Amino acid sequence: MKLTIGWLYPTKMNIYGDRGNVISLAQRARWRGIEADVREVGIGEPIPTEVDVLFFGGGQDQEQIAVADDLAGDKGASLKAMVEDGAALLSVCGGYQLLGHEYRPHVGEPLAGIGLFDLESVAGPERFIGNVVVESEWGELVGFENHSGLTHLAAGQAPMGKVKVGRGNNGRDGTEGARHKNAIGCYLHGSLLPKNPAVTDWLLAAALERRHGTSDLAPLDDALETAARRSASARAVATR
């Protein structure tokens, strides 16, 4: 079997170790004998129709301006249509913000998002930096946040999880991230997937189901990943 991973804007939206998410997706597929083809998608390039799972990382405000402009029109519409059709997606920080309705930076005009998630984000006066622990349907997740964006979910928008340690979407309502179908958005750098293999496998299973009609994944020995997650969680709790 084969899966195609679409890495959106790797030269523009790739900070705080986000490329580790692409490496994790590809490696956990290959360990199971699944061929993983990584396609980088830059500004001015269409998203290949054969993509099964997408990653959209974080970037600075200047990069977000260029990316928001590139997503306007057909490209953003095709990305949204792929998720509605069952494609899996992980977005982090700046990518997460641009998948909502709008992001308002500190300086300049608001940036229109594609409206995949029912949320809006605005640059806030405080920067949230530190370890994060989140309760989610995949169990306890760990990561590292570094953002000033304040994201507010609409009433019907499901979060990715509830914050145990850290600030989350906005530092007030206890939510972290958002989920729609097989798409997740969040503020968890670190990178997220290597220490949280349950999420990686959920994305891969969704991609396999869409492409091959099966979501069966052979089990892997996650002893190292589990130890890393427990260590990060304990450190986060001790230093909060």
C-alpha positions in Angstrom: 0.0 0.0 0.0 1.0 3.6 -0.5 0.2 6.9 1.1 1.0 10.4 -0.1 1.8 13.1 2.5 1.3 16.7 1.5 3.6 19.1 3.3 2.1 22.6 2.9 4.5 25.6 2.6 7.6 23.8 4.1 9.9 26.8 3.5 7.4 29.4 4.8 5.6 27.6 7.6 8.2 25.5 9.4 9.3 26.7 12.9 9.9 25.1 16.3 10.6 21.7 14.9 7.4 21.2 13.0 9.1 19.2 10.3 9.2 16.3 12.8 5.5 15.8 12.2 6.1 14.9 8.6 9.0 12.6 9.5 6.8 10.8 12.1 4.0 10.3 9.6 6.3 8.9 7.0 8.3 6.7 9.3 5.4 5.1 11.2 3.9 4.3 7.8 7.2 2.8 6.5 7.7 0.7 9.6 4.5 -1.0 8.7 5.5 -1.7 5.1 3.4 1.2 3.7 5.2 3.3 1.0 5.1 6.9 2.1 5.7 9.6 -0.6 6.2 13.2 0.8 5.1 16.0 -1.6 6.1 19.5 -0.7 3.6 22.2 -1.8 4.8 25.7 -2.0 3.3 29.1 -3.0 1.8 29.0 -6.5 1.7 25.2 -6.5 -1.5 23.2 -6.6 -2.2 20.5 -4.0 -1.7 17.1 -5.7 -5.0 15.3 -5.9 -3.4 12.0 -4.7 -2.5 13.5 -1.3 -4.0 11.4 1.6 -2.8 13.3 4.7 -1.6 16.9 5.0 0.6 18.8 7.4 0.5 22.6 7.7 3.0 24.1 10.1 3.6 27.4 11.9 5.2 30.6 10.7 5.7 34.3 11.5 3.2 36.9 10.6 5.1 38.0 7.5 5.0 34.5 6.1 1.3 34.1 7.0 0.5 37.1 4.8 2.0 35.4 1.7 0.4 32.1 2.5 -3.0 33.5 3.2 -2.9 35.2 -0.2 -1.9 31.9 -1.8 -4.8 30.1 -0.1 -7.4 32.5 -1.4 -9.5 31.2 -4.1 -9.2 27.7 -5.7 -6.3 26.4 -3.7 -8.0 27.0 -0.3 -11.3 25.7 -1.7 -9.5 22.5 -2.9 -7.9 22.0 0.5 -11.2 22.4 2.3 -12.9 20.0 -0.2 -10.2 17.3 0.4 -10.9 17.4 4.2 -14.6 17.2 3.6 -13.9 14.2 1.4 -12.1 12.4 4.3 -8.4 13.5 3.9 -6.5 13.7 7.1 -4.8 16.9 8.2 -2.7 18.3 11.1 -2.2 22.0 11.3 -0.1 23.8 14.0 0.0 27.4 15.1 0.0 29.7 12.1 -1.4 27.0 9.8 -4.1 26.4 12.4 -5.1 30.0 12.4 -5.3 30.2 8.6 -7.7 27.3 8.6 -10.2 29.4 10.6 -12.3 32.3 9.3 -9.8 35.1 10.0 -6.5 36.0 11.7 -5.9 39.5 12.9 -2.2 40.2 13.3 -0.7 43.0 15.5 0.0 45.1 12.4 -1.7 45.2 9.1 -5.0 44.0 7.7 -6.9 40.9 8.8 -5.9 37.7 7.0 -8.8 35.7 5.6 -8.7 32.0 6.3 -10.4 29.2 4.4 -13.1 28.5 7.1 -12.4 24.8 7.6 -12.6 25.3 11.3 -15.4 27.6 12.8 -13.1 29.9 14.7 -11.3 33.3 14.6 -7.9 34.3 15.9 -6.3 37.6 16.9 -2.8 38.5 18.0 -2.9 39.2 21.7 -0.8 41.3 24.1 0.9 38.3 25.8 3.0 35.5 24.4 2.2 32.0 25.7 5.4 30.0 26.1 5.8 26.7 27.8 5.0 23.0 28.1 1.4 21.9 27.5 -0.5 18.9 28.6 -3.9 18.2 27.0 -6.7 15.7 27.7 -8.1 14.4 24.4 -9.8 11.4 22.8 -6.3 10.0 22.1 -5.4 10.2 25.8 -3.0 12.6 27.3 -1.1 14.7 24.8 2.1 16.8 25.4 3.6 19.6 23.4 5.2 23.1 23.6 3.3 26.3 22.9 4.9 29.5 21.7 2.2 31.9 20.4 0.5 35.2 21.0 -2.5 34.3 19.0 -5.8 34.1 20.8 -8.2 31.7 19.1 -11.9 31.6 20.0 -14.0 28.7 18.8 -17.6 29.2 17.7 -20.3 27.5 19.9 -20.5 24.4 17.7 -16.8 23.9 17.0 -15.3 20.9 18.8 -11.9 21.5 20.4 -9.0 19.0 20.0 -9.0 18.7 23.8 -9.0 20.4 27.3 -5.9 21.9 28.7 -4.4 20.4 31.9 -1.2 22.4 31.8 -0.6 25.5 29.6 -2.7 28.2 28.1 -4.2 26.6 25.0 -6.4 28.4 22.5 -6.7 31.7 24.4 -5.7 31.2 28.1 -9.2 31.5 29.3 -11.7 28.9 28.3 -9.5 25.8 28.8 -9.7 24.6 25.2 -6.8 23.5 23.0 -7.1 23.3 19.2 -10.0 22.3 17.0 -11.2 19.2 15.2 -13.4 18.8 12.1 -13.8 15.3 10.5 -10.2 14.0 10.1 -8.6 17.4 10.5 -6.9 18.7 13.6 -5.6 22.2 14.4 -3.7 23.1 17.5 -0.8 25.2 19.0 1.3 22.2 20.0 4.8 22.4 18.7 7.5 20.1 20.0 7.0 18.5 17.5 3.6 17.0 18.4 3.5 13.6 16.6 6.7 11.9 17.6 5.7 12.0 21.3 2.0 11.4 20.7 1.9 8.3 18.3 -1.8 7.7 18.9 -2.5 10.9 17.0 0.0 9.9 14.2 -1.7 6.6 13.8 -5.2 8.1 13.9 -4.2 10.4 11.0 -2.6 7.4 9.1 -5.6 5.2 9.6 -7.9 7.9 8.3 -5.7 8.4 5.2 -5.6 4.6 4.6 -9.4 4.4 4.9 -9.8 7.1 2.3 -7.2 5.7 -0.1 -7.5 1.9 0.3 -10.7 1.3 2.2 -9.0 -0.1 5.3 -7.9 1.5 8.5 -6.0 -1.5 9.9 -2.5 -0.6 11.2 -0.1 -3.2 12.5 0.9 -2.4 16.2 4.3 -0.9 16.8 6.5 -0.9 19.9 5.9 2.6 21.3 8.0 2.2 24.5 10.3 5.1 23.7 7.5 7.3 22.6 5.5 6.5 25.7 8.5 7.2 27.9 9.1 10.6 26.2 5.5 11.6 26.6 5.5 10.7 30.3 8.7 12.5 30.9 7.4 15.6 29.1 4.1 15.5 31.1 5.9 15.1 34.4 8.2 18.1 33.6 5.2 20.2 32.5 3.3 19.5 35.7 6.4 20.1 37.9 7.1 23.5 36.2 3.7 24.9 35.6 
